[in-house]
Amino acid sequence: MSQNNNFAKEADREALEKNLTLIGIYALQDPLRDEVVRSVRICHKAGINVRMVTGDNIDTAKAIAIEAGILTRD
């Protein structure tokens, strides 16, 4: 890396980022447990406000919360 000035300048990095080929993209989703949606629905009917705490990014967290019934699309 020292021969590339430790990529200190944009031009150093750009020298390596030419004619690259994307090999592939892989994604996975952990499905919700079967009882989650039903449990959230029961809590809401009982007046319990369900909260989800996660380290996921905001878009992932919203998608999970919508699938679980914690958030509505409204």
mmJSON file of the N, C-alpha and C atoms, coordinates in Angstrom:
{"data_MODEL":{"atom_site":{
"group_PDB":["ATOM","ATOM","ATOM","ATOM","ATOM","ATOM","ATOM","ATOM","ATOM","ATOM","ATOM","ATOM","ATOM","ATOM","ATOM","ATOM","ATOM","ATOM","ATOM","ATOM","ATOM","ATOM","ATOM","ATOM","ATOM","ATOM","ATOM","ATOM","ATOM","ATOM","ATOM","ATOM","ATOM","ATOM","ATOM","ATOM","ATOM","ATOM","ATOM","ATOM","ATOM","ATOM","ATOM","ATOM","ATOM","ATOM","ATOM","ATOM","ATOM","ATOM","ATOM","ATOM","ATOM","ATOM","ATOM","ATOM","ATOM","ATOM","ATOM","ATOM","ATOM","ATOM","ATOM","ATOM","ATOM","ATOM","ATOM","ATOM","ATOM","ATOM","ATOM","ATOM","ATOM","ATOM","ATOM","ATOM","ATOM","ATOM","ATOM","ATOM","ATOM","ATOM","ATOM","ATOM","ATOM","ATOM","ATOM","ATOM","ATOM","ATOM","ATOM","ATOM","ATOM","ATOM","ATOM","ATOM","ATOM","ATOM","ATOM","ATOM","ATOM","ATOM","ATOM","ATOM","ATOM","ATOM","ATOM","ATOM","ATOM","ATOM","ATOM","ATOM","ATOM","ATOM","ATOM","ATOM","ATOM","ATOM","ATOM","ATOM","ATOM","ATOM","ATOM","ATOM","ATOM","ATOM","ATOM","ATOM","ATOM","ATOM","ATOM","ATOM","ATOM","ATOM","ATOM","ATOM","ATOM","ATOM","ATOM","ATOM","ATOM","ATOM","ATOM","ATOM","ATOM","ATOM","ATOM","ATOM","ATOM","ATOM","ATOM","ATOM","ATOM","ATOM","ATOM","ATOM","ATOM","ATOM","ATOM","ATOM","ATOM","ATOM","ATOM","ATOM","ATOM","ATOM","ATOM","ATOM","ATOM","ATOM","ATOM","ATOM","ATOM","ATOM","ATOM","ATOM","ATOM","ATOM","ATOM","ATOM","ATOM","ATOM","ATOM","ATOM","ATOM","ATOM","ATOM","ATOM","ATOM","ATOM","ATOM","ATOM","ATOM","ATOM","ATOM","ATOM","ATOM","ATOM","ATOM","ATOM","ATOM","ATOM","ATOM","ATOM","ATOM","ATOM","ATOM","ATOM","ATOM","ATOM","ATOM","ATOM","ATOM","ATOM","ATOM","ATOM","ATOM","ATOM","ATOM","ATOM","ATOM","ATOM"],
"id":[1,2,3,4,5,6,7,8,9,10,11,12,13,14,15,16,17,18,19,20,21,22,23,24,25,26,27,28,29,30,31,32,33,34,35,36,37,38,39,40,41,42,43,44,45,46,47,48,49,50,51,52,53,54,55,56,57,58,59,60,61,62,63,64,65,66,67,68,69,70,71,72,73,74,75,76,77,78,79,80,81,82,83,84,85,86,87,88,89,90,91,92,93,94,95,96,97,98,99,100,101,102,103,104,105,106,107,108,109,110,111,112,113,114,115,116,117,118,119,120,121,122,123,124,125,126,127,128,129,130,131,132,133,134,135,136,137,138,139,140,141,142,143,144,145,146,147,148,149,150,151,152,153,154,155,156,157,158,159,160,161,162,163,164,165,166,167,168,169,170,171,172,173,174,175,176,177,178,179,180,181,182,183,184,185,186,187,188,189,190,191,192,193,194,195,196,197,198,199,200,201,202,203,204,205,206,207,208,209,210,211,212,213,214,215,216,217,218,219,220,221,222],
"type_symbol":["N","C","C","N","C","C","N","C","C","N","C","C","N","C","C","N","C","C","N","C","C","N","C","C","N","C","C","N","C","C","N","C","C","N","C","C","N","C","C","N","C","C","N","C","C","N","C","C","N","C","C","N","C","C","N","C","C","N","C","C","N","C","C","N","C","C","N","C","C","N","C","C","N","C","C","N","C","C","N","C","C","N","C","C","N","C","C","N","C","C","N","C","C","N","C","C","N","C","C","N","C","C","N","C","C","N","C","C","N","C","C","N","C","C","N","C","C","N","C","C","N","C","C","N","C","C","N","C","C","N","C","C","N","C","C","N","C","C","N","C","C","N","C","C","N","C","C","N","C","C","N","C","C","N","C","C","N","C","C","N","C","C","N","C","C","N","C","C","N","C","C","N","C","C","N","C","C","N","C","C","N","C","C","N","C","C","N","C","C","N","C","C","N","C","C","N","C","C","N","C","C","N","C","C","N","C","C","N","C","C","N","C","C","N","C","C","N","C","C","N","C","C"],
"label_atom_id":["N","CA","C","N","CA","C","N","CA","C","N","CA","C","N","CA","C","N","CA","C","N","CA","C","N","CA","C","N","CA","C","N","CA","C","N","CA","C","N","CA","C","N","CA","C","N","CA","C","N","CA","C","N","CA","C","N","CA","C","N","CA","C","N","CA","C","N","CA","C","N","CA","C","N","CA","C","N","CA","C","N","CA","C","N","CA","C","N","CA","C","N","CA","C","N","CA","C","N","CA","C","N","CA","C","N","CA","C","N","CA","C","N","CA","C","N","CA","C","N","CA","C","N","CA","C","N","CA","C","N","CA","C","N","CA","C","N","CA","C","N","CA","C","N","CA","C","N","CA","C","N","CA","C","N","CA","C","N","CA","C","N","CA","C","N","CA","C","N","CA","C","N","CA","C","N","CA","C","N","CA","C","N","CA","C","N","CA","C","N","CA","C","N","CA","C","N","CA","C","N","CA","C","N","CA","C","N","CA","C","N","CA","C","N","CA","C","N","CA","C","N","CA","C","N","CA","C","N","CA","C","N","CA","C","N","CA","C","N","CA","C","N","CA","C","N","CA","C","N","CA","C","N","CA","C","N","CA","C"],
"label_alt_id":[null,null,null,null,null,null,null,null,null,null,null,null,null,null,null,null,null,null,null,null,null,null,null,null,null,null,null,null,null,null,null,null,null,null,null,null,null,null,null,null,null,null,null,null,null,null,null,null,null,null,null,null,null,null,null,null,null,null,null,null,null,null,null,null,null,null,null,null,null,null,null,null,null,null,null,null,null,null,null,null,null,null,null,null,null,null,null,null,null,null,null,null,null,null,null,null,null,null,null,null,null,null,null,null,null,null,null,null,null,null,null,null,null,null,null,null,null,null,null,null,null,null,null,null,null,null,null,null,null,null,null,null,null,null,null,null,null,null,null,null,null,null,null,null,null,null,null,null,null,null,null,null,null,null,null,null,null,null,null,null,null,null,null,null,null,null,null,null,null,null,null,null,null,null,null,null,null,null,null,null,null,null,null,null,null,null,null,null,null,null,null,null,null,null,null,null,null,null,null,null,null,null,null,null,null,null,null,null,null,null,null,null,null,null,null,null,null,null,null,null,null,null],
"label_comp_id":["MET","MET","MET","SER","SER","SER","GLN","GLN","GLN","ASN","ASN","ASN","ASN","ASN","ASN","ASN","ASN","ASN","PHE","PHE","PHE","ALA","ALA","ALA","LYS","LYS","LYS","GLU","GLU","GLU","ALA","ALA","ALA","ASP","ASP","ASP","ARG","ARG","ARG","GLU","GLU","GLU","ALA","ALA","ALA","LEU","LEU","LEU","GLU","GLU","GLU","LYS","LYS","LYS","ASN","ASN","ASN","LEU","LEU","LEU","THR","THR","THR","LEU","LEU","LEU","ILE","ILE","ILE","GLY","GLY","GLY","ILE","ILE","ILE","TYR","TYR","TYR","ALA","ALA","ALA","LEU","LEU","LEU","GLN","GLN","GLN","ASP","ASP","ASP","PRO","PRO","PRO","LEU","LEU","LEU","ARG","ARG","ARG","ASP","ASP","ASP","GLU","GLU","GLU","VAL","VAL","VAL","VAL","VAL","VAL","ARG","ARG","ARG","SER","SER","SER","VAL","VAL","VAL","ARG","ARG","ARG","ILE","ILE","ILE","CYS","CYS","CYS","HIS","HIS","HIS","LYS","LYS","LYS","ALA","ALA","ALA","GLY","GLY","GLY","ILE","ILE","ILE","ASN","ASN","ASN","VAL","VAL","VAL","ARG","ARG","ARG","MET","MET","MET","VAL","VAL","VAL","THR","THR","THR","GLY","GLY","GLY","ASP","ASP","ASP","ASN","ASN","ASN","ILE","ILE","ILE","ASP","ASP","ASP","THR","THR","THR","ALA","ALA","ALA","LYS","LYS","LYS","ALA","ALA","ALA","ILE","ILE","ILE","ALA","ALA","ALA","ILE","ILE","ILE","GLU","GLU","GLU","ALA","ALA","ALA","GLY","GLY","GLY","ILE","ILE","ILE","LEU","LEU","LEU","THR","THR","THR","ARG","ARG","ARG","ASP","ASP","ASP"],
"label_asym_id":["A","A","A","A","A","A","A","A","A","A","A","A","A","A","A","A","A","A","A","A","A","A","A","A","A","A","A","A","A","A","A","A","A","A","A","A","A","A","A","A","A","A","A","A","A","A","A","A","A","A","A","A","A","A","A","A","A","A","A","A","A","A","A","A","A","A","A","A","A","A","A","A","A","A","A","A","A","A","A","A","A","A","A","A","A","A","A","A","A","A","A","A","A","A","A","A","A","A","A","A","A","A","A","A","A","A","A","A","A","A","A","A","A","A","A","A","A","A","A","A","A","A","A","A","A","A","A","A","A","A","A","A","A","A","A","A","A","A","A","A","A","A","A","A","A","A","A","A","A","A","A","A","A","A","A","A","A","A","A","A","A","A","A","A","A","A","A","A","A","A","A","A","A","A","A","A","A","A","A","A","A","A","A","A","A","A","A","A","A","A","A","A","A","A","A","A","A","A","A","A","A","A","A","A","A","A","A","A","A","A","A","A","A","A","A","A","A","A","A","A","A","A"],
"label_entity_id":["1","1","1","1","1","1","1","1","1","1","1","1","1","1","1","1","1","1","1","1","1","1","1","1","1","1","1","1","1","1","1","1","1","1","1","1","1","1","1","1","1","1","1","1","1","1","1","1","1","1","1","1","1","1","1","1","1","1","1","1","1","1","1","1","1","1","1","1","1","1","1","1","1","1","1","1","1","1","1","1","1","1","1","1","1","1","1","1","1","1","1","1","1","1","1","1","1","1","1","1","1","1","1","1","1","1","1","1","1","1","1","1","1","1","1","1","1","1","1","1","1","1","1","1","1","1","1","1","1","1","1","1","1","1","1","1","1","1","1","1","1","1","1","1","1","1","1","1","1","1","1","1","1","1","1","1","1","1","1","1","1","1","1","1","1","1","1","1","1","1","1","1","1","1","1","1","1","1","1","1","1","1","1","1","1","1","1","1","1","1","1","1","1","1","1","1","1","1","1","1","1","1","1","1","1","1","1","1","1","1","1","1","1","1","1","1","1","1","1","1","1","1"],
"label_seq_id":[1,1,1,2,2,2,3,3,3,4,4,4,5,5,5,6,6,6,7,7,7,8,8,8,9,9,9,10,10,10,11,11,11,12,12,12,13,13,13,14,14,14,15,15,15,16,16,16,17,17,17,18,18,18,19,19,19,20,20,20,21,21,21,22,22,22,23,23,23,24,24,24,25,25,25,26,26,26,27,27,27,28,28,28,29,29,29,30,30,30,31,31,31,32,32,32,33,33,33,34,34,34,35,35,35,36,36,36,37,37,37,38,38,38,39,39,39,40,40,40,41,41,41,42,42,42,43,43,43,44,44,44,45,45,45,46,46,46,47,47,47,48,48,48,49,49,49,50,50,50,51,51,51,52,52,52,53,53,53,54,54,54,55,55,55,56,56,56,57,57,57,58,58,58,59,59,59,60,60,60,61,61,61,62,62,62,63,63,63,64,64,64,65,65,65,66,66,66,67,67,67,68,68,68,69,69,69,70,70,70,71,71,71,72,72,72,73,73,73,74,74,74],
"pdbx_PDB_ins_code":[null,null,null,null,null,null,null,null,null,null,null,null,null,null,null,null,null,null,null,null,null,null,null,null,null,null,null,null,null,null,null,null,null,null,null,null,null,null,null,null,null,null,null,null,null,null,null,null,null,null,null,null,null,null,null,null,null,null,null,null,null,null,null,null,null,null,null,null,null,null,null,null,null,null,null,null,null,null,null,null,null,null,null,null,null,null,null,null,null,null,null,null,null,null,null,null,null,null,null,null,null,null,null,null,null,null,null,null,null,null,null,null,null,null,null,null,null,null,null,null,null,null,null,null,null,null,null,null,null,null,null,null,null,null,null,null,null,null,null,null,null,null,null,null,null,null,null,null,null,null,null,null,null,null,null,null,null,null,null,null,null,null,null,null,null,null,null,null,null,null,null,null,null,null,null,null,null,null,null,null,null,null,null,null,null,null,null,null,null,null,null,null,null,null,null,null,null,null,null,null,null,null,null,null,null,null,null,null,null,null,null,null,null,null,null,null,null,null,null,null,null,null],
"Cartn_x":[0.813,0.0,0.857,2.053,2.886,3.247,3.321,3.606,2.454,1.275,0.129,-0.121,0.907,0.798,-0.321,-0.578,-1.649,-2.994,-3.149,-4.394,-4.762,-3.739,-3.955,-4.719,-4.584,-5.267,-6.321,-7.333,-8.407,-7.851,-6.868,-6.272,-5.605,-5.032,-4.407,-5.441,-6.589,-7.66,-8.266,-8.477,-9.087,-8.23,-6.917,-6.034,-6.369,-6.85,-7.207,-8.662,-9.488,-10.924,-11.345,-10.618,-10.956,-11.14,-12.08,-12.341,-12.637,-13.371,-13.763,-15.022,-15.187,-16.363,-17.031,-18.323,-19.089,-19.346,-18.925,-19.097,-20.507,-21.053,-22.401,-22.798,-24.073,-24.636,-25.463,-25.343,-26.067,-26.787,-28.007,-28.771,-29.556,-29.857,-30.686,-31.602,-32.644,-33.601,-33.909,-33.81,-34.235,-35.741,-36.472,-37.937,-38.361,-39.468,-40.031,-40.535,-40.479,-41.084,-42.581,-43.179,-44.602,-45.483,-45.116,-45.975,-45.833,-44.877,-44.611,-45.802,-46.293,-47.387,-48.62,-48.952,-50.115,-49.902,-48.711,-48.417,-48.511,-47.998,-48.084,-49.542,-50.324,-51.757,-52.472,-52.181,-52.795,-52.404,-51.133,-50.679,-51.412,-51.537,-52.233,-53.69,-54.348,-55.744,-55.858,-54.811,-54.805,-54.359,-54.043,-53.628,-52.144,-51.388,-49.935,-49.267,-48.447,-47.718,-46.391,-46.239,-45.054,-43.936,-42.727,-41.539,-40.502,-39.749,-38.689,-37.358,-36.381,-35.041,-34.112,-33.387,-32.533,-31.322,-30.302,-29.106,-29.106,-30.193,-30.276,-30.375,-30.074,-30.26,-31.755,-32.098,-33.487,-34.421,-33.97,-34.841,-35.129,-34.111,-34.299,-35.212,-34.987,-35.804,-37.27,-37.527,-38.903,-39.56,-38.834,-39.393,-39.76,-38.923,-39.203,-40.396,-40.431,-41.524,-42.862,-42.855,-44.086,-44.521,-43.578,-43.908,-44.452,-43.924,-44.362,-45.677,-46.103,-47.326,-47.086,-45.831,-45.499,-45.778,-45.384,-45.682,-46.694,-47.516,-48.408,-47.879,-48.272,-47.791,-48.284,-49.325,-49.819,-48.816],
"Cartn_y":[-1.196,0.0,1.26,1.187,2.386,2.845,1.902,2.306,3.119,3.06,3.848,5.027,5.413,6.556,6.344,5.06,4.695,5.294,5.477,6.011,7.362,8.165,9.468,10.425,10.243,11.13,10.348,11.043,10.433,9.739,10.347,9.773,8.431,8.268,6.99,5.872,6.167,5.172,4.917,5.974,5.841,5.007,5.006,4.211,2.725,2.285,0.873,0.575,1.574,1.368,1.561,0.946,1.01,-0.405,-0.556,-1.84,-2.964,-2.644,-3.651,-4.387,-5.606,-6.406,-6.848,-6.61,-7.067,-8.556,-9.344,-10.791,-11.181,-10.568,-10.898,-10.183,-10.237,-9.646,-10.731,-10.841,-11.858,-11.191,-11.567,-11.027,-12.155,-11.993,-12.977,-12.271,-12.959,-12.398,-13.461,-13.077,-13.968,-13.825,-14.883,-14.769,-14.596,-13.892,-13.749,-15.096,-15.304,-16.513,-16.469,-17.618,-17.714,-16.956,-16.942,-16.361,-14.848,-14.22,-12.801,-11.927,-12.082,-11.225,-11.376,-12.598,-12.84,-12.197,-12.335,-11.76,-10.239,-9.612,-8.153,-7.729,-8.449,-8.135,-8.238,-9.276,-9.456,-8.305,-7.906,-6.784,-5.5,-5.233,-4.017,-4.014,-5.17,-5.259,-5.018,-5.37,-5.175,-3.771,-2.936,-1.569,-1.42,-2.447,-2.403,-1.887,-0.86,-0.288,-1.036,-1.798,-2.631,-1.788,-1.933,-1.25,-2.293,-1.976,-2.867,-2.135,-2.8,-2.237,-3.09,-2.437,-3.177,-2.353,-3.017,-2.354,-2.246,-2.707,-2.631,-1.187,-0.961,0.392,0.692,1.943,2.382,1.722,1.549,0.936,-0.526,-1.246,-2.649,-2.747,-1.894,-1.905,-1.622,-0.643,-0.329,-1.507,-2.146,-3.286,-4.422,-4.701,-5.752,-5.365,-4.112,-3.653,-3.685,-3.368,-3.446,-4.9,-5.781,-7.205,-7.789,-7.345,-7.863,-7.239,-6.151,-5.48,-4.429,-4.131,-3.101,-1.726,-1.521,-0.287,-0.606,0.38,0.245,1.109,0.844,1.634,3.066,3.313,4.678,5.491],
"Cartn_z":[0.0,0.0,0.0,0.567,0.601,-0.807,-1.765,-3.139,-3.721,-3.111,-3.543,-2.611,-1.85,-0.951,0.065,0.422,1.355,0.94,-0.373,-0.936,-0.323,-0.048,0.582,-0.317,-1.622,-2.559,-3.318,-3.747,-4.532,-5.774,-6.408,-7.628,-7.34,-6.15,-5.779,-5.752,-5.182,-5.1,-6.476,-7.227,-8.552,-9.496,-9.277,-10.128,-10.038,-8.897,-8.712,-9.064,-9.125,-9.322,-10.775,-11.673,-13.093,-13.613,-14.515,-15.173,-14.175,-13.136,-12.149,-12.619,-12.166,-12.501,-11.211,-11.123,-9.97,-10.136,-9.17,-9.227,-8.836,-7.789,-7.376,-6.106,-5.842,-4.624,-3.96,-2.654,-1.916,-0.754,-0.558,0.567,1.208,2.476,3.15,4.119,4.471,5.42,6.456,7.7,8.77,8.897,8.62,8.729,10.186,10.354,11.699,12.18,13.463,14.027,13.789,13.648,13.333,14.325,15.58,16.609,16.754,16.078,16.286,15.886,14.664,14.178,15.062,15.412,16.28,17.653,18.211,19.529,19.513,18.453,18.334,18.239,17.468,17.317,18.665,19.436,20.761,21.686,21.645,22.478,22.107,20.812,20.381,20.846,20.746,21.2,22.697,23.432,24.884,25.273,24.275,24.563,24.835,24.527,24.745,23.478,23.621,22.502,22.362,21.307,21.097,20.503,21.034,20.529,20.133,19.107,18.664,18.808,19.39,19.537,18.674,17.769,16.85,16.465,16.016,15.51,14.001,13.366,11.907,11.445,10.178,9.648,9.596,9.437,9.583,8.572,7.331,6.318,6.635,7.085,7.469,8.677,9.661,10.867,10.545,9.668,9.285,8.583,7.677,6.948,7.894,8.866,9.846,10.707,11.154,12.006,11.266,9.982,9.19,9.049,8.742,8.591,9.883,11.018,12.314,12.777,12.127,12.547,13.609,13.892,14.889,14.308,13.066,12.333,11.243,10.953,9.808,8.688,7.495,6.351,6.429,7.2,7.378,8.162],
"occupancy":[1.0,1.0,1.0,1.0,1.0,1.0,1.0,1.0,1.0,1.0,1.0,1.0,1.0,1.0,1.0,1.0,1.0,1.0,1.0,1.0,1.0,1.0,1.0,1.0,1.0,1.0,1.0,1.0,1.0,1.0,1.0,1.0,1.0,1.0,1.0,1.0,1.0,1.0,1.0,1.0,1.0,1.0,1.0,1.0,1.0,1.0,1.0,1.0,1.0,1.0,1.0,1.0,1.0,1.0,1.0,1.0,1.0,1.0,1.0,1.0,1.0,1.0,1.0,1.0,1.0,1.0,1.0,1.0,1.0,1.0,1.0,1.0,1.0,1.0,1.0,1.0,1.0,1.0,1.0,1.0,1.0,1.0,1.0,1.0,1.0,1.0,1.0,1.0,1.0,1.0,1.0,1.0,1.0,1.0,1.0,1.0,1.0,1.0,1.0,1.0,1.0,1.0,1.0,1.0,1.0,1.0,1.0,1.0,1.0,1.0,1.0,1.0,1.0,1.0,1.0,1.0,1.0,1.0,1.0,1.0,1.0,1.0,1.0,1.0,1.0,1.0,1.0,1.0,1.0,1.0,1.0,1.0,1.0,1.0,1.0,1.0,1.0,1.0,1.0,1.0,1.0,1.0,1.0,1.0,1.0,1.0,1.0,1.0,1.0,1.0,1.0,1.0,1.0,1.0,1.0,1.0,1.0,1.0,1.0,1.0,1.0,1.0,1.0,1.0,1.0,1.0,1.0,1.0,1.0,1.0,1.0,1.0,1.0,1.0,1.0,1.0,1.0,1.0,1.0,1.0,1.0,1.0,1.0,1.0,1.0,1.0,1.0,1.0,1.0,1.0,1.0,1.0,1.0,1.0,1.0,1.0,1.0,1.0,1.0,1.0,1.0,1.0,1.0,1.0,1.0,1.0,1.0,1.0,1.0,1.0,1.0,1.0,1.0,1.0,1.0,1.0,1.0,1.0,1.0,1.0,1.0,1.0],
"B_iso_or_equiv":[0.0,0.0,0.0,0.0,0.0,0.0,0.0,0.0,0.0,0.0,0.0,0.0,0.0,0.0,0.0,0.0,0.0,0.0,0.0,0.0,0.0,0.0,0.0,0.0,0.0,0.0,0.0,0.0,0.0,0.0,0.0,0.0,0.0,0.0,0.0,0.0,0.0,0.0,0.0,0.0,0.0,0.0,0.0,0.0,0.0,0.0,0.0,0.0,0.0,0.0,0.0,0.0,0.0,0.0,0.0,0.0,0.0,0.0,0.0,0.0,0.0,0.0,0.0,0.0,0.0,0.0,0.0,0.0,0.0,0.0,0.0,0.0,0.0,0.0,0.0,0.0,0.0,0.0,0.0,0.0,0.0,0.0,0.0,0.0,0.0,0.0,0.0,0.0,0.0,0.0,0.0,0.0,0.0,0.0,0.0,0.0,0.0,0.0,0.0,0.0,0.0,0.0,0.0,0.0,0.0,0.0,0.0,0.0,0.0,0.0,0.0,0.0,0.0,0.0,0.0,0.0,0.0,0.0,0.0,0.0,0.0,0.0,0.0,0.0,0.0,0.0,0.0,0.0,0.0,0.0,0.0,0.0,0.0,0.0,0.0,0.0,0.0,0.0,0.0,0.0,0.0,0.0,0.0,0.0,0.0,0.0,0.0,0.0,0.0,0.0,0.0,0.0,0.0,0.0,0.0,0.0,0.0,0.0,0.0,0.0,0.0,0.0,0.0,0.0,0.0,0.0,0.0,0.0,0.0,0.0,0.0,0.0,0.0,0.0,0.0,0.0,0.0,0.0,0.0,0.0,0.0,0.0,0.0,0.0,0.0,0.0,0.0,0.0,0.0,0.0,0.0,0.0,0.0,0.0,0.0,0.0,0.0,0.0,0.0,0.0,0.0,0.0,0.0,0.0,0.0,0.0,0.0,0.0,0.0,0.0,0.0,0.0,0.0,0.0,0.0,0.0,0.0,0.0,0.0,0.0,0.0,0.0],
"pdbx_formal_charge":[null,null,null,null,null,null,null,null,null,null,null,null,null,null,null,null,null,null,null,null,null,null,null,null,null,null,null,null,null,null,null,null,null,null,null,null,null,null,null,null,null,null,null,null,null,null,null,null,null,null,null,null,null,null,null,null,null,null,null,null,null,null,null,null,null,null,null,null,null,null,null,null,null,null,null,null,null,null,null,null,null,null,null,null,null,null,null,null,null,null,null,null,null,null,null,null,null,null,null,null,null,null,null,null,null,null,null,null,null,null,null,null,null,null,null,null,null,null,null,null,null,null,null,null,null,null,null,null,null,null,null,null,null,null,null,null,null,null,null,null,null,null,null,null,null,null,null,null,null,null,null,null,null,null,null,null,null,null,null,null,null,null,null,null,null,null,null,null,null,null,null,null,null,null,null,null,null,null,null,null,null,null,null,null,null,null,null,null,null,null,null,null,null,null,null,null,null,null,null,null,null,null,null,null,null,null,null,null,null,null,null,null,null,null,null,null,null,null,null,null,null,null],
"auth_seq_id":[1,1,1,2,2,2,3,3,3,4,4,4,5,5,5,6,6,6,7,7,7,8,8,8,9,9,9,10,10,10,11,11,11,12,12,12,13,13,13,14,14,14,15,15,15,16,16,16,17,17,17,18,18,18,19,19,19,20,20,20,21,21,21,22,22,22,23,23,23,24,24,24,25,25,25,26,26,26,27,27,27,28,28,28,29,29,29,30,30,30,31,31,31,32,32,32,33,33,33,34,34,34,35,35,35,36,36,36,37,37,37,38,38,38,39,39,39,40,40,40,41,41,41,42,42,42,43,43,43,44,44,44,45,45,45,46,46,46,47,47,47,48,48,48,49,49,49,50,50,50,51,51,51,52,52,52,53,53,53,54,54,54,55,55,55,56,56,56,57,57,57,58,58,58,59,59,59,60,60,60,61,61,61,62,62,62,63,63,63,64,64,64,65,65,65,66,66,66,67,67,67,68,68,68,69,69,69,70,70,70,71,71,71,72,72,72,73,73,73,74,74,74],
"auth_comp_id":["MET","MET","MET","SER","SER","SER","GLN","GLN","GLN","ASN","ASN","ASN","ASN","ASN","ASN","ASN","ASN","ASN","PHE","PHE","PHE","ALA","ALA","ALA","LYS","LYS","LYS","GLU","GLU","GLU","ALA","ALA","ALA","ASP","ASP","ASP","ARG","ARG","ARG","GLU","GLU","GLU","ALA","ALA","ALA","LEU","LEU","LEU","GLU","GLU","GLU","LYS","LYS","LYS","ASN","ASN","ASN","LEU","LEU","LEU","THR","THR","THR","LEU","LEU","LEU","ILE","ILE","ILE","GLY","GLY","GLY","ILE","ILE","ILE","TYR","TYR","TYR","ALA","ALA","ALA","LEU","LEU","LEU","GLN","GLN","GLN","ASP","ASP","ASP","PRO","PRO","PRO","LEU","LEU","LEU","ARG","ARG","ARG","ASP","ASP","ASP","GLU","GLU","GLU","VAL","VAL","VAL","VAL","VAL","VAL","ARG","ARG","ARG","SER","SER","SER","VAL","VAL","VAL","ARG","ARG","ARG","ILE","ILE","ILE","CYS","CYS","CYS","HIS","HIS","HIS","LYS","LYS","LYS","ALA","ALA","ALA","GLY","GLY","GLY","ILE","ILE","ILE","ASN","ASN","ASN","VAL","VAL","VAL","ARG","ARG","ARG","MET","MET","MET","VAL","VAL","VAL","THR","THR","THR","GLY","GLY","GLY","ASP","ASP","ASP","ASN","ASN","ASN","ILE","ILE","ILE","ASP","ASP","ASP","THR","THR","THR","ALA","ALA","ALA","LYS","LYS","LYS","ALA","ALA","ALA","ILE","ILE","ILE","ALA","ALA","ALA","ILE","ILE","ILE","GLU","GLU","GLU","ALA","ALA","ALA","GLY","GLY","GLY","ILE","ILE","ILE","LEU","LEU","LEU","THR","THR","THR","ARG","ARG","ARG","ASP","ASP","ASP"],
"auth_asym_id":["A","A","A","A","A","A","A","A","A","A","A","A","A","A","A","A","A","A","A","A","A","A","A","A","A","A","A","A","A","A","A","A","A","A","A","A","A","A","A","A","A","A","A","A","A","A","A","A","A","A","A","A","A","A","A","A","A","A","A","A","A","A","A","A","A","A","A","A","A","A","A","A","A","A","A","A","A","A","A","A","A","A","A","A","A","A","A","A","A","A","A","A","A","A","A","A","A","A","A","A","A","A","A","A","A","A","A","A","A","A","A","A","A","A","A","A","A","A","A","A","A","A","A","A","A","A","A","A","A","A","A","A","A","A","A","A","A","A","A","A","A","A","A","A","A","A","A","A","A","A","A","A","A","A","A","A","A","A","A","A","A","A","A","A","A","A","A","A","A","A","A","A","A","A","A","A","A","A","A","A","A","A","A","A","A","A","A","A","A","A","A","A","A","A","A","A","A","A","A","A","A","A","A","A","A","A","A","A","A","A","A","A","A","A","A","A","A","A","A","A","A","A"],
"auth_atom_id":["N","CA","C","N","CA","C","N","CA","C","N","CA","C","N","CA","C","N","CA","C","N","CA","C","N","CA","C","N","CA","C","N","CA","C","N","CA","C","N","CA","C","N","CA","C","N","CA","C","N","CA","C","N","CA","C","N","CA","C","N","CA","C","N","CA","C","N","CA","C","N","CA","C","N","CA","C","N","CA","C","N","CA","C","N","CA","C","N","CA","C","N","CA","C","N","CA","C","N","CA","C","N","CA","C","N","CA","C","N","CA","C","N","CA","C","N","CA","C","N","CA","C","N","CA","C","N","CA","C","N","CA","C","N","CA","C","N","CA","C","N","CA","C","N","CA","C","N","CA","C","N","CA","C","N","CA","C","N","CA","C","N","CA","C","N","CA","C","N","CA","C","N","CA","C","N","CA","C","N","CA","C","N","CA","C","N","CA","C","N","CA","C","N","CA","C","N","CA","C","N","CA","C","N","CA","C","N","CA","C","N","CA","C","N","CA","C","N","CA","C","N","CA","C","N","CA","C","N","CA","C","N","CA","C","N","CA","C","N","CA","C","N","CA","C","N","CA","C","N","CA","C","N","CA","C","N","CA","C"],
"pdbx_PDB_model_num":[1,1,1,1,1,1,1,1,1,1,1,1,1,1,1,1,1,1,1,1,1,1,1,1,1,1,1,1,1,1,1,1,1,1,1,1,1,1,1,1,1,1,1,1,1,1,1,1,1,1,1,1,1,1,1,1,1,1,1,1,1,1,1,1,1,1,1,1,1,1,1,1,1,1,1,1,1,1,1,1,1,1,1,1,1,1,1,1,1,1,1,1,1,1,1,1,1,1,1,1,1,1,1,1,1,1,1,1,1,1,1,1,1,1,1,1,1,1,1,1,1,1,1,1,1,1,1,1,1,1,1,1,1,1,1,1,1,1,1,1,1,1,1,1,1,1,1,1,1,1,1,1,1,1,1,1,1,1,1,1,1,1,1,1,1,1,1,1,1,1,1,1,1,1,1,1,1,1,1,1,1,1,1,1,1,1,1,1,1,1,1,1,1,1,1,1,1,1,1,1,1,1,1,1,1,1,1,1,1,1,1,1,1,1,1,1,1,1,1,1,1,1]
}}}
